[in-house]
Amino acid sequence: MQEILAYVILLTAIGYLVKKFILPKSLFASTKKSSKACGNDSCGCSS
Protein backbone atom coordinates (compact mmCIF):
# COMPACT_ATOMS: atom_id res chain seq x y z
CA MET A 1 0.00 0.00 0.00
CA GLN A 2 2.80 2.41 0.86
CA GLU A 3 4.57 1.75 -2.47
CA ILE A 4 1.39 2.46 -4.42
CA LEU A 5 0.90 5.75 -2.60
CA ALA A 6 4.53 6.73 -3.23
CA TYR A 7 4.20 6.01 -6.95
CA VAL A 8 0.96 8.00 -7.18
CA ILE A 9 2.62 10.99 -5.51
CA LEU A 10 5.66 10.66 -7.76
CA LEU A 11 3.54 10.54 -10.92
CA THR A 12 1.51 13.52 -9.75
CA ALA A 13 4.68 15.54 -9.13
CA ILE A 14 6.15 14.61 -12.52
CA GLY A 15 2.87 15.48 -14.23
CA TYR A 16 2.81 18.87 -12.54
CA LEU A 17 6.39 19.63 -13.59
CA VAL A 18 5.69 18.60 -17.18
CA LYS A 19 2.57 20.81 -17.26
CA LYS A 20 4.40 23.73 -15.65
CA PHE A 21 7.66 23.75 -17.61
CA ILE A 22 7.44 21.62 -20.76
CA LEU A 23 3.96 21.92 -22.28
CA PRO A 24 3.13 25.20 -24.05
CA LYS A 25 0.94 27.61 -22.13
CA SER A 26 -1.42 27.95 -25.10
CA LEU A 27 -2.90 24.53 -24.31
CA PHE A 28 -4.15 25.76 -20.92
CA ALA A 29 -5.01 29.37 -21.73
CA SER A 30 -8.60 30.36 -21.30
CA THR A 31 -10.53 31.65 -24.29
CA LYS A 32 -11.57 34.78 -22.40
CA LYS A 33 -9.42 37.74 -23.41
CA SER A 34 -8.94 40.68 -21.11
CA SER A 35 -8.90 44.11 -22.74
CA LYS A 36 -7.43 45.83 -19.70
CA ALA A 37 -3.83 46.97 -19.94
CA CYS A 38 -1.45 46.20 -17.11
CA GLY A 39 -1.40 48.96 -14.51
CA ASN A 40 -4.93 50.23 -15.06
CA ASP A 41 -6.51 48.06 -12.39
CA SER A 42 -3.72 48.08 -9.75
CA CYS A 43 -2.91 44.48 -10.64
CA GLY A 44 0.45 44.63 -8.86
CA CYS A 45 2.68 44.66 -11.91
CA SER A 46 5.17 47.44 -12.48
CA SER A 47 4.57 49.42 -15.64
C-alpha positions as CSV (number, residue, x, y, z in Angstrom):
1,M,0.0,0.0,0.0
2,Q,2.8,2.4,0.9
3,E,4.6,1.7,-2.5
4,I,1.4,2.5,-4.4
5,L,0.9,5.8,-2.6
6,A,4.5,6.7,-3.2
7,Y,4.2,6.0,-7.0
8,V,1.0,8.0,-7.2
9,I,2.6,11.0,-5.5
10,L,5.7,10.7,-7.8
11,L,3.5,10.5,-10.9
12,T,1.5,13.5,-9.7
13,A,4.7,15.5,-9.1
14,I,6.1,14.6,-12.5
15,G,2.9,15.5,-14.2
16,Y,2.8,18.9,-12.5
17,L,6.4,19.6,-13.6
18,V,5.7,18.6,-17.2
19,K,2.6,20.8,-17.3
20,K,4.4,23.7,-15.6
21,F,7.7,23.7,-17.6
22,I,7.4,21.6,-20.8
23,L,4.0,21.9,-22.3
24,P,3.1,25.2,-24.0
25,K,0.9,27.6,-22.1
26,S,-1.4,28.0,-25.1
27,L,-2.9,24.5,-24.3
28,F,-4.1,25.8,-20.9
29,A,-5.0,29.4,-21.7
30,S,-8.6,30.4,-21.3
31,T,-10.5,31.6,-24.3
32,K,-11.6,34.8,-22.4
33,K,-9.4,37.7,-23.4
34,S,-8.9,40.7,-21.1
35,S,-8.9,44.1,-22.7
36,K,-7.4,45.8,-19.7
37,A,-3.8,47.0,-19.9
38,C,-1.5,46.2,-17.1
39,G,-1.4,49.0,-14.5
40,N,-4.9,50.2,-15.1
41,D,-6.5,48.1,-12.4
42,S,-3.7,48.1,-9.7
43,C,-2.9,44.5,-10.6
44,G,0.4,44.6,-8.9
45,C,2.7,44.7,-11.9
46,S,5.2,47.4,-12.5
47,S,4.6,49.4,-15.6
